[in-house]
Amino acid sequence: MTMENDHGRPEPTSSLLAFFGSRLLKLRIEHGWSQSDLATKAHTTGAMISYVEHAKRVPSADLARDLDQAFGTDFFAEFYPFVIRYAYPSWFLPYVELEGQAAAIRMFDSQVIPGLLQTEDYARATLAAMRPDRLDDLLAARMTRQAIFERDDPPYCWFIVDEQALRREIGGLDVMAAQLEHLLVLGQEPRNVIQIVPREVAAHPGLAGPFTLLSFEQSRDQGSGKPPHDVLYVDGFSQGRTALEREEVAFAARAYDLLISYALSPEASAEHISEHLENLR
């Protein structure tokens, strides 16, 4: 666990995220600005400033640049590459960058609620099961990925989850109940579709494990950095794998289409989630 001071903020020496946040706090206080004042100057929100100061979110490259402009420094942009490499494993960072650019995301998971849909308490309990050395930093990195929902143009997201994930009471009854409530709220967003594969379906194309398909809007700018076609990400025990080969991506896309046919409708899925929620109360 990360060491905290009397104000609930992590000690600056405990991690690169904590050091970044402590420098932000120091400069903000020196300038006599509130979190809201700085948020206005850095084109962000007061909540994000608070999250970064408490090392609960990974700052974006744009935020680092805007902080330097607000303070008249060059520290944050120069330090940002170290923070981002520290926050995400080298094998996962390329996927995170692609996920942040995706116009559409199709995700399947059979054992747990997908990371993009997790509450903070559920995510903490899930990550803690592996007894990692940097639990707080891993949690901050996972929750930061959910910023895609706050984009001006959030992606269209399709989540298919095996009912087994609803039955696994990770974190205890209260944590799981809050997680199911969160699913019901997110499922009401126009750009989100959440479907459940009921336990009555014994065999389906997702038995091989969780996977994600990312789709991108292609601009006329060939230097946009976006892949020319869909990207597949396959989860693994020690690390995941990003695949670009058209044949493998097409195979995964067909598997996802088949999963849709096995899953309950979005409306029936919401009712199914509600039933599990009632059983927890």
C-alpha positions in Angstrom: 0.0 0.0 0.0 1.1 3.6 -0.7 2.2 5.5 2.4 -0.1 8.5 3.1 0.4 11.7 5.1 -1.9 13.3 7.6 -4.0 14.9 4.8 -4.7 11.6 3.0 -2.3 12.3 0.2 0.4 9.7 -0.7 3.9 10.5 0.3 5.7 12.1 -2.7 8.5 9.5 -2.6 6.0 6.6 -2.7 5.6 6.6 -6.5 6.0 8.7 -9.6 2.3 9.4 -9.6 2.5 10.7 -6.0 5.5 12.8 -6.9 3.7 14.4 -9.9 0.7 15.1 -7.7 2.8 16.6 -4.9 4.5 19.0 -7.3 1.1 20.0 -8.6 -0.2 20.7 -5.1 2.9 22.6 -4.1 2.7 24.9 -7.1 -1.0 25.4 -6.8 -0.6 26.5 -3.1 2.3 28.8 -4.0 0.1 30.5 -6.6 -2.8 30.8 -4.1 -5.2 29.0 -6.4 -8.0 26.7 -5.5 -8.5 23.5 -7.4 -11.3 25.2 -9.3 -9.1 28.1 -10.2 -6.4 25.8 -11.6 -9.0 23.6 -13.3 -10.2 26.7 -15.3 -6.7 27.7 -16.3 -5.7 24.1 -17.3 -9.0 23.3 -19.2 -10.0 20.5 -16.9 -12.2 19.9 -13.8 -11.6 20.5 -10.1 -12.3 16.8 -9.6 -9.5 15.9 -11.9 -7.1 18.2 -10.2 -8.0 16.6 -6.9 -7.6 13.1 -8.3 -4.1 13.9 -9.7 -3.0 15.6 -6.5 -4.0 12.5 -4.6 -2.4 10.1 -7.2 -5.8 8.6 -8.0 -5.7 9.2 -11.7 -2.9 9.2 -14.3 -2.6 12.6 -15.9 -3.0 12.9 -19.7 -0.3 14.4 -21.9 -2.7 17.3 -22.6 -3.2 18.0 -18.9 0.6 18.0 -18.3 1.0 20.5 -21.1 -1.9 22.7 -19.8 -0.5 22.6 -16.3 2.9 23.9 -17.6 1.1 26.7 -19.5 -0.8 27.6 -16.3 2.2 27.7 -14.1 4.8 28.9 -16.6 6.9 25.8 -16.2 8.1 22.9 -18.3 8.2 20.3 -15.5 4.9 18.5 -16.1 5.4 17.8 -19.8 9.0 16.7 -19.2 8.0 14.4 -16.3 4.9 13.0 -18.0 6.7 10.2 -20.1 8.1 8.7 -16.9 4.7 8.8 -15.2 2.9 7.1 -18.1 5.6 4.3 -18.4 5.4 3.8 -14.6 1.6 3.6 -14.6 1.1 1.0 -17.4 3.2 -2.0 -18.2 5.2 -1.6 -21.4 3.1 -4.4 -23.1 -0.2 -2.7 -22.1 0.6 0.9 -22.8 0.1 0.6 -26.6 -3.4 -0.8 -26.0 -4.3 1.9 -23.6 -3.3 4.5 -26.2 -5.4 2.8 -28.9 -8.4 2.4 -26.5 -8.3 6.2 -25.9 -8.6 6.8 -29.7 -11.2 4.1 -30.5 -14.5 5.2 -32.0 -16.1 1.9 -31.0 -15.2 -0.8 -28.4 -16.5 -4.3 -28.2 -15.5 -6.2 -25.1 -16.2 -9.6 -23.6 -15.4 -11.0 -20.2 -16.4 -14.2 -18.6 -15.0 -14.0 -15.0 -15.2 -10.4 -13.9 -16.9 -7.2 -14.8 -14.9 -5.5 -17.6 -12.4 -2.9 -16.3 -14.1 0.0 -18.1 -17.3 -0.8 -16.1 -15.8 -1.3 -12.7 -16.5 0.8 -9.7 -13.4 1.9 -7.7 -14.1 -0.5 -4.8 -14.8 -3.4 -7.1 -11.6 -2.7 -9.1 -9.6 -2.5 -5.8 -10.9 -5.8 -4.6 -10.1 -7.4 -8.0 -6.6 -6.1 -8.2 -5.9 -6.8 -4.5 -6.5 -10.5 -5.1 -3.1 -10.7 -6.9 -1.3 -8.9 -3.9 0.5 -6.5 -6.1 3.3 -4.2 -4.8 1.7 -1.0 -6.2 -2.0 -1.5 -5.6 -2.9 2.1 -5.4 -1.1 3.0 -8.6 -2.6 0.1 -10.5 -6.1 1.2 -9.3 -5.4 4.8 -10.5 -4.3 3.5 -13.9 -7.5 1.3 -14.3 -9.9 4.1 -13.2 -8.1 6.6 -15.5 -9.1 4.5 -18.6 -12.7 5.2 -17.9 -12.1 8.8 -18.9 -13.0 7.7 -22.4 -16.7 8.1 -21.3 -16.0 11.8 -20.6 -14.7 12.6 -24.1 -16.5 15.1 -26.3 -17.1 12.1 -28.6 -17.2 9.1 -26.3 -16.9 5.7 -28.1 -19.8 3.4 -28.9 -19.3 0.6 -26.4 -20.7 -3.0 -26.5 -20.1 -5.1 -23.5 -21.0 -8.8 -23.2 -20.5 -10.4 -19.8 -21.0 -14.0 -18.8 -23.4 -14.4 -15.9 -20.6 -16.0 -13.9 -19.2 -12.5 -13.4 -22.4 -11.4 -11.8 -22.5 -14.4 -9.4 -18.9 -13.8 -8.2 -19.3 -11.5 -5.2 -16.0 -9.7 -5.4 -15.4 -7.4 -2.5 -18.4 -8.6 -0.5 -22.1 -7.9 -0.7 -22.0 -4.1 -0.5 -19.3 -3.7 -3.1 -21.0 -6.1 -5.5 -24.3 -4.5 -5.0 -22.8 -1.1 -5.8 -21.1 -2.6 -8.9 -24.4 -4.0 -10.2 -26.1 -0.7 -9.7 -23.3 0.9 -11.6 -23.9 -1.5 -14.5 -27.6 -0.5 -14.6 -26.7 3.2 -14.8 -24.1 2.8 -17.5 -26.4 0.5 -19.5 -28.8 3.4 -19.8 -26.3 5.6 -21.6 -27.2 5.8 -25.3 -23.8 4.8 -26.5 -23.4 1.8 -24.2 -24.9 -1.7 -24.7 -24.5 -4.3 -22.0 -25.6 -7.9 -22.5 -25.4 -10.9 -20.3 -24.8 -14.5 -21.4 -27.1 -16.5 -19.0 -25.7 -19.5 -17.2 -28.1 -21.7 -19.1 -25.8 -21.3 -22.1 -23.3 -24.0 -21.3 -21.0 -23.4 -24.3 -20.3 -20.3 -26.3 -17.5 -18.7 -28.4 -16.1 -16.8 -25.3 -15.0 -19.8 -23.4 -11.4 -19.3 -24.6 -11.2 -16.1 -22.6 -11.8 -12.4 -22.5 -11.1 -10.2 -25.6 -11.7 -6.8 -26.9 -12.1 -5.3 -30.4 -11.3 -1.7 -31.1 -12.6 0.2 -34.2 -11.4 3.6 -35.4 -12.7 6.5 -37.5 -10.2 7.0 -40.4 -9.4 10.6 -41.3 -7.8 11.8 -44.5 -4.7 12.5 -42.5 -2.5 9.4 -43.1 -0.4 10.4 -40.2 -3.2 10.2 -37.7 -1.5 7.2 -36.0 -4.7 5.2 -36.0 -4.6 1.6 -37.3 -6.1 1.1 -40.8 -8.6 -1.5 -39.5 -9.9 -3.0 -36.2 -7.5 -4.1 -33.5 -7.9 -7.2 -31.3 -6.7 -7.4 -27.7 -6.6 -10.8 -26.0 -6.2 -10.9 -22.2 -3.7 -13.3 -20.6 -2.5 -14.5 -17.2 0.7 -12.5 -17.0 0.2 -10.1 -19.9 -2.2 -9.5 -22.7 -1.5 -9.3 -26.5 -2.5 -6.8 -29.1 -3.1 -8.3 -32.6 -3.4 -6.5 -35.9 -3.5 -9.4 -38.3 -6.7 -9.2 -40.4 -7.4 -12.9 -40.3 -7.2 -13.1 -36.5 -9.2 -9.9 -36.0 -11.9 -11.2 -38.4 -12.1 -14.5 -36.5 -12.6 -12.5 -33.2 -15.3 -10.3 -34.8 -17.2 -13.4 -35.9 -16.9 -14.8 -32.4 -18.3 -11.6 -31.0 -21.2 -11.7 -33.4 -22.0 -15.2 -32.2 -21.8 -14.1 -28.6 -24.4 -11.5 -29.3 -26.7 -14.2 -30.5 -26.2 -16.2 -27.3 -26.7 -13.2 -25.0 -29.9 -11.8 -23.6 -31.2 -8.6 -25.1 -30.1 -5.4 -23.4 -33.5 -5.0 -21.8 -33.6 -8.6 -20.6 -29.9 -8.3 -19.4 -30.8 -5.2 -17.3 -33.6 -7.3 -15.7 -31.2 -10.1 -15.1 -28.7 -7.7 -13.4 -31.6 -6.3 -11.3 -32.5 -9.8 -10.1 -28.9 -10.4 -9.0 -29.0 -7.1 -7.2 -32.1 -7.9 -5.4 -30.6 -11.2 -4.2 -27.7 -9.3 -2.6 -30.0 -7.0 -0.6 
